[in-house]
Amino acid sequence: MDKESMSLSGYLELVGRAIANSVPDNVWIRAEISELRVNANGHCYLTLVEKNPADQRMMTAKVSAIIWASRYRMLAPMFEEYTMQRLSAGMSVLVSVVPNFHEVYGFSLNIVDIDATFTLGDLARKRMDTIQHLHDDGIWDMNHDLPFPVPANRVAIISSASAAGYGDFVNQLEGNPQGFVFYTHLFPAIMQGDNAAQSVIDALDQVYACSSLFDVVVIIRGGGATTDMLAFDDYELAASCAQFPLPIVTGIGHTRDESVLDMVAKAPVKTPTAVAEFLIGLMADEAAALDDLGSRLTVAASALLNNERDRVTADADALRTQVMLRLKDAESEMRQAQLGLANAARNLMTGSGAAVRLQTVRLRQAVELALTNARNVTDNASARLRQVTETRLHAETDRLDNAAKMVRMASPERVLRRGFSITRLNGKAVRSAGELKPGDVLSSTFVDGQRESVVR
């Protein structure tokens, strides 16, 4: 006996009618976009999922959805204009849907509207969660607190090799009017799309492996849509930059809002060329400080030499005065001895023999004592003069040597060896680009020679 049956298509058609009759149209549902692609005809195909709140790795629901081309051309620009983000995988959305069941393609949802305010609120919440997470981890200010090395001219660049912003940055550095020397190396990375954050983290890991070779890291990209900025709010990327041991300067080509990456970097700058100008400005400040230090060292050394010369002269005059006084004392004692000798001689001529002999002995003793005292005074004065003079000369020699070392440390040759150059016009140093005009012939002095150039 044949059993009652129906075809598969007939059964699925029955299921489709049941769904159409029992499930209401235009229901607003919350979901996350796990996959999204737009085909050549302009239709947008999506996979919507719902994740377990307790474990984001587990899905509790999953369904295919479609936005027909005519509807997508209207919804996508409106969504992007409101949220400043392109509709993409990973976003939470609130969509109005109509159920659809096809005998071949199965069940799916037809998206007829998108509430952009829901997604914008979710993006803002995720951004604030990321910022709070960085604060809670205690790493928010770590890169802020790093000082810029002096000089900061060894630059690790993280960018796309083909980006126009990268070329502009390098040209700006190499063509700086002050002639500062910069050493750069590119660590390529993808700067937009779903893999941008991880690509930049990988490049940071490469820089970290040779961080002793660099003074600063710059992360740059050349313009692009605001919708490409979502990657730079990524927590893992921001955390890697916040904890990086070198100061980070960002120039990721946007002007409306700061990314979280900008917030944790040492110096957030808007564009790649602005980053180059920032680094050139650092070098200019360092050069000006070095010039000022050299000038102050020269003045201080000159003043020290003059002071020491005056002190040596004053000490010599004082020693000369002391010696003259000692000599006068010795001369007075000699005159007293001569008077005693004369008196003794007169007594010898007029006195008795015993008295004469006694007087002679006393006279001899007086003369010998006077001569000995005078000799001792002279010897002591000479010894003290020699000792004081030698001590003073040693001290002044040490001071002069130290002053000479300070002057040598500030010499132009040492400055040139540190990567600086001196540019002159008609023999005078050029301190500002405003002093120059087209056609001027410049002479640039480097540590290993001179070169001439013409201002164009």
Secondary structure, 3 states (H helix, E strand, C coil): CCCCCCCHHHHHHHHHHHHHHHCCCCEEEEEEEEEEEECCCCCEEEEEEEEECCEEEEEEEEEEEEECHHHHHHHHHHHHHHHCCCCCCCCEEEEEEEEEEECCCEEEEEEEEECHHHHHHHHHHHHHHHHHHHHHCCCCCCCCCCCCCCCCCEEEEEECCCCHHHHHHHHHHHCCCCCCCCEEEEEECCCCCCCHHHHHHHHHHHHHHCHHHCCEEEEECCCCCHHHHHHHHCHHHHHHHHCCCCCEEEECCCCCCCCHHHHHCCEECCCHHHHHHHHHHHHHHHHHHHHHHHHHHHHHHHHHHHHHHHHHHHHHHHHHHHHHHHHHHHHHHHHHHHHHHHHHHHHHHHCCHHHHHHHHHHHHHHHHHHHHHHHHHHHHHHHHHHHHHHHHHHHHHHHHHHHHHHHHHCCHHHHHHCCCCEEEECCEECCCHHHCCCCCEEEEEECCEEEEEECC
